[in-house]
């Protein structure tokens, strides 16, 4: 009998595209809000949202990209996209990377 997968099991075919979307969204925030050059922003994104083996994968949500970028740029996560005039643009980026639009 096959062993049941744990509740947090996340196969690579789902995890990797999500991870890459998270990286792209985080890099977008660093570039748009922090003025970080796009190549450097992506390098930081890959370092921040790195590939984790199956046994170490935790919960990720696309809200995490904004919150973590705010912490990295400003030391807290209390800023919203609207504060930077980016609410609509950020929502469009979320749809683009997380919903294949």
Secondary structure, DSSP 8 states (H G I E B T S, - for coil): ------TT---HHHHHHHHHHHHHHHHHHHHHHH---HHHHHHHHHHHT----GGG-----THHHHHHHHHHHHSSS---GGGGT-HHHHHHHHHHHHS--
